[in-house]
Amino acid sequence: MPASVGFIALFGIAVLNGIVLLSYITQLREDGLSQPEAILQGCSNRLRPVLMTATITIFSLVPLLFAKGPGSEIQRPLAVVVVGGLFTSTLMTLLVLPSLYSRFALKPKEKID
């Protein structure tokens, strides 16, 4: 059961990081940047917030990973799921998500005056 709670928390963090990145890329596209420029600038500008979210969460769960006392059999599975998943989801957010965006993004609508 604690591992499933960890998956729920992990899903929320991963979705938040993806939304932060994609919304910024979309905003840059609306401001007139080409798709490759928007992706590169968006990833470089949103690298720090994505990494900070993952790093702070991982560091806060390190004590649960190494807990030996009573209750650790409940805390450890939650921490293992979240920490392991954050490594994977952060890499996916920074590497896979921009490439999927470049493949499937719609062209911006032209303004009609």
Order of alpha helices (4+ residues) and beta strands (2+ residues): alpha-alpha-alpha-alpha
